[in-house]
Structure formats: C-alpha cells, structure tokens
Amino acid sequence: MSILRRIFPTLSRTRVRNGTIIKRSASTESQPAPWPRKVFSGVQPTGALHIGNYLGAVKRWVELQEAGEDVTYCIVDLHSMTIPPEPETLRHNTLQMTATLLACGIDPAKATLFLQSAVPQHAELSWILGCLTTMARLTHLPQYKEKSANMKEIPLGLYLYPVLQAADIMLYKATHVPVGEDQIQQLQLAQSLARAFNNKYGRTFPFCETLVNDGSRLKSLRDPAKKMSKSDPDPKSCIMLIDPPELVLEKVKKSVTDFRSEVTFEPEQRPGVSNLVTIHSLVTGKTVDEICQEVTGKNTGQYKLVVAEAVIEHLRPIRERIVQYTRDVGYLAGVIEEGSERARAIAEGTIDEVKEKIGVDCFTLARRTGVRRHQNK
C-alpha cells in the first residue's frame, strides 16, 4: 500500500466499498498544519542601488533578518537575461550587488543569500509552472505591457519572466514576500500558480502574502510624478548608495520642488517637497509630522541642506563598506557559494516533492522501492 500511495497520492484519502472507490469527506480528515513563516525576496544585479532600492527594499530585508525571521534573499541574475547584458558587465554587477547587500547589513549567518543561476531548480520549476498558465494571462500582466511597449520583437524571456519570478518564491515555500506597492500585481501570478498546482496535485505550496514597503514610494528628484529609477535618463533623478557626499548634496539641492517656501507634507499637492520629507523620515526614523515641526521657519532651499546632510550621514558607512567588500572578491565568492549550497538543499527537496506529485519521478521511485531497471542482454 505504501508504494501505491507514493504513485497515487490521493489513495490515502479514499476507501473501497463493494468495488467502488469512495473519497473521504473533508470533515473526517484533520486540518493541515499552518505553513511555517518564511520570507523570500530577490534583486536583479543591475549595478549600484539607489536610495529608493535601499529604503524601499533592502533596509526592510535587514529589519526582517534582525527580527529573527526565516529569510532567504536571492540575486536573480537569470532575470537579468531578459535583455542580455554583456558577460563582463553581468559578472561585475553580480559582485557589486553582493558587496552592496552585505554593506547594507545582510548577514550571511542570519540570512540565506545566494545566486539564482547557482540553483538549477529555479528554471526547472519555472517550466513546470509555465505549463499551468497561458500566454493570454502573461500578456495581461502590467510588467509585460510596460516592458514590451517599445519593442518590435518581444523575446520569450519577457513573457516567462513572471513565471520564473513565481518559481523563485514557490521553490522555498515562502509565505511572505516584501514588495513595493507597484509590485503587488506581479505577485498575484505566484498566488494563482500556487492555487492551481495545489488544486491539481494536492497541498504543496503556501499562498504567499505581501509585505508592502513604505520606502517604495520614493519619487524621482527631477520629476516627482515618476518613481525613482536608475534607468532614468537624468542622472540627477536619484541618489546612488555609492555617490560621494558632494554629489548627494548637488542632487538634493537641484531636486524639483515648487514655488511655496514653507516645508509641508502634502503628497498630492506638493509631491516634490513631500518626497524630500519622506526621504528625511526614512533615513532618520522620525515621523513626517516631527520633521515638519522641527523645520518650521526654514524655506525649501534651507531644508534641502538639512535633508542632504541627513542622507549623507546615513549612507556614509554603507558607502565605505561597499568599497571594502568590493576589494575582497574571494570573500564575496565564498559568501555566495555557501548561501547557494544552502539554497540548493531546500530547492532539491521541493523539486523532488513536485516531481513525485506530477508523476515524473518513476525512475527515482523505482530505485527507492528496490525495482531493478531493465537491462538489455
């Protein structure tokens, strides 16, 4: 019976009466145990991070790590292949990202930090999940519409990007994923695929929830109607973590505000000034009300100097550590290798379970049960 149950997982939920298979009612079975809380998130190795990436994502990662959460963080280099970069650029960016994450406070002793391409099960699960969705569903995702808007020929990777993203999350059975407000819809595909797999093959994956980050609301310094992005053609639109103090000061001084002189927090009416207040709040830990009260009597020009000083002091140790870590490539490689080994151990367990449930483990099952493979004589 144990062998049959491995081949037909639903057999344990049935019984036979007069030759007829009858499923047990849900009420006769015990309720499944809740999924252990696990946090997963990833970042593309696209070079240096800007302050919005840090305050909106990585700083939150560190807080979750220090709170004792079970955290797994991935440098998703396969996602960077959607529009393939030069090999040397990708190698450099991967090392730079590793150094930056460590400099921001990610601790390899408390978090699993690894490289996506070092764990082949990501691509394997992505293919399996891709068979549970449709092209129509993928082409309606906001990310696809945004990135394909100006393309004449759309690479297959752009369609499959969100499926691989779902595989990243599901492979580690993550229950919570830190995201920005603009990324919530992207996570819905992972939730949909987890539901589809569980409905077809039995309870395998948790239904992941979002942890929305406040810092993801940071806007461009040059156009506060847009999100801060390092792909912005105006280099003064964002503050990079590796920017020296004088460059940070210049960018903040030239940030777009408005013609009113007082400092207030009114995101709809005064997005530029409010963006500076948000940045100030996030790097100091003060509330926006406390900040506005403290700077009463200062005009926006004077306030920009206050913000610049706060940002410079907050980023100074991070920038110094980035430089230190970047000089020790051997250490960075060791951190990623060790983290990738830990990630592979988890991923192998998940993919073995998935293969067993979908029925592509017959040879593995045969070896486990002592059945000899046929050999030609």
C-alpha positions as CSV (number, residue, x, y, z in Angstrom):
1,M,0.0,0.0,0.0
2,S,2.8,2.4,0.8
3,I,4.2,2.1,-2.8
4,L,0.8,2.7,-4.3
5,R,0.3,5.7,-2.2
6,R,3.5,7.2,-3.4
7,I,2.4,6.7,-7.0
8,F,-1.2,7.7,-6.3
9,P,-1.1,10.3,-3.5
10,T,-4.9,10.6,-3.3
11,L,-5.2,7.0,-2.4
12,S,-4.8,7.8,1.2
13,R,-7.9,9.9,1.1
14,T,-10.1,7.1,-0.4
15,R,-11.6,3.8,0.7
16,V,-13.3,1.0,-1.2
17,R,-16.9,-0.2,-0.7
18,N,-18.3,-3.0,-2.9
19,G,-15.7,-2.4,-5.5
20,T,-16.4,1.4,-5.6
21,I,-13.7,3.9,-4.7
22,I,-15.2,6.5,-2.3
23,K,-13.4,9.7,-1.3
24,R,-13.4,10.5,2.4
25,S,-15.2,13.7,3.3
26,A,-13.1,16.7,4.3
27,S,-14.7,16.6,7.8
28,T,-13.2,13.2,8.5
29,E,-9.7,14.5,7.9
30,S,-7.6,16.6,10.2
31,Q,-6.9,20.1,9.2
32,P,-3.4,20.7,7.7
33,A,-0.8,22.4,9.9
34,P,-0.2,26.0,9.1
35,W,2.8,26.8,6.9
36,P,5.9,27.9,8.8
37,R,6.5,31.6,8.2
38,K,9.3,32.1,5.6
39,V,10.3,35.3,3.8
40,F,11.8,35.4,0.3
41,S,12.8,38.3,-1.9
42,G,15.2,38.9,-4.8
43,V,17.0,41.7,-6.6
44,Q,18.5,41.9,-10.0
45,P,22.2,42.6,-10.3
46,T,21.9,45.7,-12.4
47,G,24.7,47.7,-10.9
48,A,24.7,50.0,-7.9
49,L,21.5,50.5,-5.9
50,H,19.9,53.9,-5.4
51,I,18.4,55.1,-2.1
52,G,14.9,54.1,-3.2
53,N,16.1,50.5,-3.7
54,Y,17.7,50.6,-0.3
55,L,14.9,52.3,1.7
56,G,12.2,50.5,-0.2
57,A,13.6,47.0,-0.1
58,V,17.0,46.2,1.3
59,K,16.6,48.1,4.6
60,R,13.4,46.2,5.2
61,W,15.2,42.9,4.4
62,V,17.7,43.7,7.1
63,E,14.9,44.6,9.6
64,L,13.3,41.2,8.9
65,Q,16.6,39.4,9.3
66,E,17.3,41.2,12.7
67,A,13.8,40.3,13.9
68,G,14.7,36.6,13.7
69,E,12.6,35.8,10.6
70,D,13.5,32.8,8.4
71,V,14.8,34.9,5.4
72,T,16.1,33.9,2.0
73,Y,17.4,36.6,-0.3
74,C,18.4,36.0,-3.9
75,I,20.5,37.8,-6.5
76,V,18.3,37.0,-9.5
77,D,20.8,37.0,-12.3
78,L,18.7,34.9,-14.6
79,H,16.1,37.6,-14.7
80,S,18.8,40.0,-16.0
81,M,18.9,37.8,-19.1
82,T,15.5,39.1,-20.3
83,I,17.6,41.8,-22.2
84,P,21.0,40.1,-22.1
85,P,23.8,42.3,-20.8
86,E,27.5,41.9,-21.7
87,P,29.0,38.9,-19.8
88,E,31.7,41.0,-18.1
89,T,29.0,43.6,-17.1
90,L,26.9,40.9,-15.5
91,R,29.8,39.5,-13.6
92,H,30.8,42.9,-12.3
93,N,27.2,43.8,-11.4
94,T,26.8,40.5,-9.5
95,L,29.8,41.1,-7.4
96,Q,28.8,44.7,-6.9
97,M,25.3,43.7,-5.8
98,T,26.7,41.1,-3.3
99,A,29.0,43.7,-1.8
100,T,26.2,46.2,-1.6
101,L,23.8,43.8,0.2
102,L,26.5,42.9,2.7
103,A,27.3,46.6,3.2
104,C,23.6,47.4,3.9
105,G,23.5,44.8,6.7
106,I,22.6,41.5,5.2
107,D,24.3,38.9,7.4
108,P,25.1,35.5,5.8
109,A,25.0,34.0,9.3
110,K,21.3,35.1,9.7
111,A,20.0,35.0,6.1
112,T,20.5,32.8,3.1
113,L,22.0,35.0,0.4
114,F,22.5,33.2,-2.9
115,L,22.8,33.4,-6.7
116,Q,19.8,32.3,-8.7
117,S,21.8,30.7,-11.5
118,A,23.6,28.5,-9.0
119,V,20.4,26.7,-8.2
120,P,19.1,25.0,-11.4
121,Q,15.8,24.0,-9.7
122,H,14.6,27.6,-10.3
123,A,14.5,27.0,-14.1
124,E,13.1,23.5,-13.6
125,L,10.1,24.6,-11.5
126,S,9.6,27.6,-13.8
127,W,8.9,25.2,-16.7
128,I,6.5,23.1,-14.7
129,L,4.6,26.2,-13.6
130,G,4.6,27.6,-17.1
131,C,2.5,24.6,-18.1
132,L,-0.2,25.7,-15.7
133,T,-0.8,29.2,-17.1
134,T,-1.5,30.7,-20.5
135,M,0.1,33.3,-22.8
136,A,-3.1,35.3,-22.6
137,R,-2.6,35.6,-18.8
138,L,1.0,36.5,-19.1
139,T,0.5,39.2,-21.7
140,H,-2.1,40.9,-19.5
141,L,0.4,41.4,-16.6
142,P,1.4,45.0,-16.1
143,Q,5.1,44.3,-16.2
144,Y,4.8,42.7,-19.7
145,K,2.8,45.6,-21.0
146,E,5.3,48.2,-19.7
147,K,8.5,46.5,-20.9
148,S,7.2,45.4,-24.3
149,A,5.6,48.7,-25.2
150,N,8.5,49.9,-27.4
151,M,9.7,46.5,-28.7
152,K,9.2,45.4,-32.2
153,E,10.2,41.8,-31.5
154,I,9.5,40.5,-28.0
155,P,11.9,37.9,-26.5
156,L,10.4,34.8,-25.0
157,G,12.1,35.7,-21.7
158,L,9.9,38.7,-21.3
159,Y,6.8,36.5,-21.4
160,L,8.2,34.0,-19.0
161,Y,9.8,36.5,-16.5
162,P,6.8,36.4,-14.1
163,V,6.6,32.6,-14.2
164,L,10.3,32.4,-13.2
165,Q,9.5,35.0,-10.5
166,A,6.8,32.8,-9.2
167,A,9.2,29.8,-9.2
168,D,11.7,31.8,-7.2
169,I,9.1,32.3,-4.4
170,M,7.5,28.9,-4.5
171,L,10.7,26.9,-4.6
172,Y,11.4,28.0,-1.0
173,K,7.7,27.8,0.1
174,A,7.8,31.4,1.0
175,T,4.7,32.7,3.0
176,H,5.7,36.4,2.8
177,V,7.3,38.5,0.1
178,P,8.4,42.1,0.7
179,V,7.3,44.2,-2.3
180,G,6.6,47.7,-3.3
181,E,3.0,48.9,-3.8
182,D,3.6,48.8,-7.6
183,Q,4.7,45.2,-7.5
184,I,1.6,43.7,-5.8
185,Q,0.0,42.7,-9.1
186,Q,3.2,40.9,-10.1
187,L,2.8,38.7,-7.0
188,Q,-0.7,37.7,-8.0
189,L,0.6,35.3,-10.6
190,A,2.6,33.4,-8.0
191,Q,-0.5,33.2,-5.8
192,S,-2.6,32.0,-8.8
193,L,0.0,29.3,-9.8
194,A,0.3,28.0,-6.2
195,R,-3.5,27.7,-6.1
196,A,-3.6,25.9,-9.5
197,F,-0.9,23.5,-8.5
198,N,-2.4,22.7,-5.1
199,N,-5.9,22.2,-6.7
200,K,-4.5,19.8,-9.3
201,Y,-1.8,17.9,-7.3
202,G,-2.6,18.4,-3.6
203,R,-1.3,20.8,-1.0
204,T,2.2,21.6,-1.9
205,F,2.8,25.4,-1.8
206,P,1.6,28.1,0.6
207,F,-0.4,31.1,-0.5
208,C,2.2,33.8,-0.2
209,E,1.3,37.2,1.2
210,T,2.8,40.6,0.6
211,L,4.8,42.8,3.0
212,V,4.4,46.3,1.5
213,N,7.3,48.6,2.0
214,D,6.8,52.3,2.7
215,G,10.1,53.3,1.1
216,S,9.0,52.1,-2.3
217,R,7.1,55.4,-2.7
218,L,10.2,57.4,-3.3
219,K,9.9,59.6,-6.4
220,S,12.4,61.0,-8.9
221,L,14.2,64.1,-7.6
222,R,13.8,65.7,-11.0
223,D,10.2,64.6,-11.7
224,P,8.3,63.7,-8.6
225,A,5.4,62.5,-10.7
226,K,7.6,59.4,-11.5
227,K,9.1,56.7,-9.4
228,M,12.8,57.0,-8.6
229,S,14.7,54.8,-11.1
230,K,18.3,54.4,-12.1
231,S,17.1,53.8,-15.7
232,D,16.0,57.5,-15.7
233,P,18.0,59.4,-18.4
234,D,18.6,62.2,-16.0
235,P,21.4,61.1,-13.6
236,K,20.4,63.6,-11.0
237,S,17.0,62.0,-10.6
238,C,18.2,59.5,-7.9
239,I,20.8,59.2,-5.2
240,M,23.1,56.2,-5.6
241,L,24.4,54.5,-2.5
242,I,27.9,54.9,-3.8
243,D,27.5,58.7,-4.5
244,P,30.2,60.8,-2.7
245,P,28.8,63.4,-0.3
246,E,29.4,66.3,-2.7
247,L,27.3,64.6,-5.4
248,V,24.5,63.8,-2.9
249,L,24.4,67.5,-1.9
250,E,24.3,68.6,-5.5
251,K,21.4,66.2,-6.4
252,V,19.3,67.2,-3.4
253,K,19.9,71.0,-4.0
254,K,18.7,70.6,-7.6
255,S,15.7,68.5,-6.7
256,V,12.4,69.8,-8.1
257,T,10.0,71.3,-5.5
258,D,7.6,74.2,-6.1
259,F,7.2,78.0,-5.6
260,R,6.0,77.8,-2.0
261,S,8.7,78.4,0.6
262,E,7.5,76.6,3.7
263,V,8.0,72.9,4.3
264,T,4.8,70.8,4.4
265,F,3.9,67.2,3.8
266,E,1.2,67.2,1.1
267,P,2.0,64.4,-1.4
268,E,-0.8,65.2,-3.8
269,Q,-0.5,69.0,-3.8
270,R,3.3,69.2,-3.2
271,P,4.9,66.0,-4.4
272,G,8.5,67.4,-4.7
273,V,8.8,68.7,-1.1
274,S,6.8,65.7,0.3
275,N,9.3,63.4,-1.4
276,L,12.2,65.1,0.4
277,V,10.3,64.8,3.7
278,T,9.7,61.1,3.1
279,I,13.4,60.5,2.4
280,H,14.3,62.5,5.5
281,S,11.9,60.5,7.6
282,L,13.2,57.2,6.3
283,V,16.8,57.9,7.0
284,T,16.3,59.4,10.4
285,G,13.4,57.3,11.7
286,K,11.4,60.5,12.6
287,T,7.7,60.9,11.5
288,V,6.8,63.4,8.8
289,D,4.9,65.5,11.4
290,E,8.0,65.6,13.7
291,I,10.1,66.7,10.7
292,C,7.7,69.5,9.6
293,Q,7.6,70.7,13.1
294,E,11.4,70.8,13.5
295,V,12.0,72.8,10.3
296,T,9.3,75.4,10.9
297,G,10.7,78.7,9.8
298,K,13.0,77.2,7.2
299,N,12.3,77.6,3.5
300,T,12.7,74.7,1.0
301,G,16.2,75.8,-0.1
302,Q,17.4,75.7,3.5
303,Y,15.5,72.4,4.1
304,K,17.3,70.8,1.2
305,L,20.6,71.3,3.0
306,V,19.1,69.5,6.1
307,V,17.9,66.6,4.0
308,A,21.3,66.3,2.2
309,E,23.2,66.2,5.5
310,A,20.9,63.5,6.9
311,V,21.2,61.4,3.8
312,I,25.0,61.8,3.6
313,E,25.4,60.7,7.2
314,H,23.1,57.7,6.8
315,L,24.8,56.5,3.7
316,R,28.4,57.2,4.7
317,P,29.1,53.9,6.5
318,I,27.3,51.9,3.8
319,R,29.4,53.5,1.0
320,E,32.6,52.8,2.9
321,R,31.6,49.2,3.4
322,I,30.8,48.8,-0.2
323,V,34.3,49.9,-1.1
324,Q,35.8,47.5,1.4
325,Y,33.8,44.4,0.3
326,T,34.4,45.1,-3.4
327,R,38.1,44.8,-2.8
328,D,37.8,41.3,-1.5
329,V,36.3,39.3,-4.4
330,G,37.3,36.0,-2.7
331,Y,35.2,36.7,0.3
332,L,32.2,37.7,-1.8
333,A,32.5,34.5,-3.8
334,G,32.7,32.4,-0.6
335,V,29.5,34.1,0.8
336,I,27.6,33.4,-2.4
337,E,28.9,29.8,-2.7
338,E,27.9,29.0,0.9
339,G,24.5,30.6,0.5
340,S,23.8,28.8,-2.8
341,E,24.6,25.5,-1.2
342,R,22.0,26.1,1.5
343,A,19.5,27.2,-1.1
344,R,20.1,24.1,-3.3
345,A,19.4,21.8,-0.4
346,I,16.0,23.4,0.1
347,A,15.3,23.6,-3.6
348,E,16.2,19.9,-4.2
349,G,13.7,18.9,-1.5
350,T,10.9,21.0,-3.1
351,I,11.5,19.9,-6.7
352,D,11.6,16.2,-5.6
353,E,8.2,16.6,-4.0
354,V,6.9,18.4,-7.1
355,K,8.2,15.7,-9.4
356,E,6.6,13.0,-7.3
357,K,3.3,14.7,-7.3
358,I,3.2,15.4,-11.1
359,G,4.4,11.9,-11.9
360,V,7.8,12.4,-13.5
361,D,9.7,10.5,-10.7
362,C,9.1,7.0,-11.9
363,F,12.8,6.0,-12.1
364,T,13.5,7.6,-8.8
365,L,10.6,5.8,-7.3
366,A,11.8,2.5,-8.8
367,R,15.2,2.9,-7.2
368,R,13.7,3.8,-3.9
369,T,11.4,0.7,-3.9
370,G,14.1,-1.7,-5.0
371,V,12.8,-2.3,-8.5
372,R,15.7,-3.0,-10.9
373,R,15.9,-1.3,-14.2
374,H,15.6,-3.4,-17.2
375,Q,19.0,-4.1,-18.8
376,N,19.5,-5.3,-22.3
377,K,21.4,-8.5,-22.5
